[in-house]
Structures are given as structure tokens and as C-alpha cells.
Amino acid sequence: MGILNVTPDSFSDGGNFASHAAAIAQADQLISDGADILDIGGESTRPFAVPVTPEEELRRVIPVIQAIRKKHQIPISIDTTKAAVADQALKAGADIINDISALRNDPEMLALVQKTSVPVLIMHMQGTPADMQMNPVYTNVTKEIIDFFSERITWLTANGVDRNRLIIDPGIGFGKTLYHNLSIIKHLDELGSLGLPVLLGHSRKRFLGEITEVPLEAARDLATAVVSALCADKNISILRVHNVAATHQALLVAAAISGAA
């Protein structure tokens, strides 16, 4: 999954693709580099990010989705917690709803999900982007994430959502310390107990900078690719990354080593 942030303030590439032309060019590049899905977001969810209105979010994402859909058949995911934005994005050509709040932010999101048949990504987050990194605390982070998803899956299926539509994301960096993120990645296999596809969104995140002492987010693609390769045998269905080319190479190497005699 290639990340396309059409925002002025995303943590890694804020402003780089805020213009329409730049966003379309980046979409073309991600697809050329081997992306299987594009994830388009119009509101930054970095720590302490300022929320934007639905109108502004729509202004950013809808023209980009429409333009990409005219050129490419690639599946498009809309990264939003707002039902109004998701609804218009689906009408513009998006195929997947990616809600980092796991349908907890907007009461209207459930109704939208109920009346559609698209896949739905739900993520674990302790707190909100405004406060999630202040003091995240867990007793057993992997177990608590599994418990969270068990509750969400039960709630969604009780409300008529087919569990086969669901994809889960443990939420690397969303209300987690360095230790929590490393523990989640080490124990990713345990998420398989839920029987759903798993997305890993580790790309360029702060914990990689803490390990490597690389402060610039865009310079963390090597570390991102290393994690991608290490997780290749952990039953991860989707890797959400900024640099698709680097991740593609890392996975080819991991696959070659895994297939060796």
C-alpha cells in the first residue's frame, strides 16, 4: 500500500503532494514502483495534529481520487475518520475505507459501512492524535490490542458488518512508546488468532528514528524496508509505506532467502 498524503502537515511528507499535479505524479510513481493499493489521506494524524473540517478534507482528496481513477484501475483506500468524506470518496472511485478510529470517531460511519460492501480497515489507537503520545501505558500491549479488536469485531458483526470485510491495523506509533512498537512487531504473529488480514503501518515513524538516530523522516526508508523484510514471514497482508520501491526490493530479497534450499 503506497501512502499518498495530500496534506500540508503530515509528519513525513507534509506539503510535498498538496498540489493536484504533485499528487497525481506521486500516484503514478507509486504505481510504477509496484504499489498494489493507494491510500489517500487529506488530514494529518501525526501526534498533536490539528483536525480539519470535512469540507477541507473533501477539497483535498476528491479531485485526486477522481483523477487517479480516470488513469488507473488500482484499488484506492480513503484514509479518513469522517463518514461524509468516506462516502464522497467511494462515489469518486475509492474502494476501501481506512478508519484509524475503528469507527469510534464518527457515529455516522457505521451506517455508511452498513450500506456499502467495501473492505474496512480498523486500527488500534490509545487516545487521539492530539494526546496519544503523552503517556501511553499498557500491561501487555499485544494482548490489549487483540482484546480491542475482539471487541470491535464483535460490535461490527453484531451490527450487520460481515467480518470478511475487515482488515486490522495494530497502529504502530499511535499511542505507543518505542518499546510498545517493537513488542508489537515482534509478536505480530499473535494477531493471526483473530483470523483477519493484518496491515502494518511502520513507515518512517519516530520509533525508527529513535533506534537509528536518523531525525529526518524521509531518511528512514532503509529502516522501514528492513522492518518490512523482517515481517515478510509474519502473515502480514498489507505493508503501508511511503517508499514502495525500497519495500518491493526488500520483499524480493526476503522471498528469495525464504525460498532457498
TAQUIHU-V903384 format. One record per residue. PSI is psi in whole degrees, 0 to 359 (* if undefined). Layout:
psi->PSI
psi->PSI
This chain:
psi->117
psi->134
psi->129
psi->99
psi->112
psi->62
psi->158
psi->353
psi->19
psi->154
psi->328
psi->316
psi->27
psi->125
psi->339
psi->325
psi->28
psi->332
psi->152
psi->313
psi->317
psi->321
psi->317
psi->319
psi->320
psi->321
psi->315
psi->318
psi->316
psi->319
psi->317
psi->326
psi->351
psi->15
psi->141
psi->338
psi->146
psi->134
psi->113
psi->126
psi->142
psi->10
psi->125
psi->138
psi->22
psi->161
psi->134
psi->18
psi->148
psi->126
psi->153
psi->163
psi->157
psi->323
psi->317
psi->319
psi->316
psi->319
psi->326
psi->317
psi->326
psi->312
psi->327
psi->315
psi->315
psi->317
psi->319
psi->318
psi->327
psi->331
psi->329
psi->153
psi->2
psi->140
psi->139
psi->131
psi->135
psi->119
psi->97
psi->156
psi->3
psi->126
psi->320
psi->322
psi->315
psi->318
psi->310
psi->327
psi->318
psi->319
psi->332
psi->348
psi->1
psi->158
psi->346
psi->142
psi->126
psi->100
psi->106
psi->344
psi->359
psi->41
psi->29
psi->346
psi->317
psi->116
psi->339
psi->348
psi->323
psi->315
psi->321
psi->315
psi->321
psi->325
psi->1
psi->177
psi->16
psi->157
psi->150
psi->121
psi->127
psi->137
psi->151
psi->134
psi->129
psi->115
psi->206
psi->166
psi->332
psi->332
psi->2
psi->335
psi->12
psi->313
psi->66
psi->133
psi->135
psi->153
psi->313
psi->100
psi->318
psi->316
psi->318
psi->326
psi->317
psi->318
psi->319
psi->312
psi->324
psi->317
psi->315
psi->317
psi->316
psi->316
psi->316
psi->314
psi->325
psi->337
psi->22
psi->14
psi->122
psi->125
psi->337
psi->349
psi->349
psi->142
psi->138
psi->146
psi->117
psi->350
psi->54
psi->128
psi->357
psi->88
psi->42
psi->145
psi->176
psi->312
psi->316
psi->315
psi->317
psi->320
psi->318
psi->312
psi->319
psi->325
psi->26
psi->326
psi->329
psi->335
psi->341
psi->341
psi->341
psi->346
psi->26
psi->156
psi->146
psi->134
psi->138
psi->122
psi->78
psi->355
psi->123
psi->16
psi->165
psi->325
psi->329
psi->323
psi->325
psi->323
psi->313
psi->348
psi->35
psi->107
psi->330
psi->120
psi->316
psi->347
psi->8
psi->17
psi->327
psi->312
psi->322
psi->315
psi->325
psi->313
psi->318
psi->315
psi->319
psi->333
psi->3
psi->333
psi->20
psi->24
psi->39
psi->130
psi->327
psi->132
psi->119
psi->112
psi->158
psi->317
psi->93
psi->321
psi->314
psi->318
psi->320
psi->316
psi->317
psi->320
psi->326
psi->318
psi->316
psi->318
psi->320
psi->317
psi->317
psi->326
psi->358
psi->152
psi->*
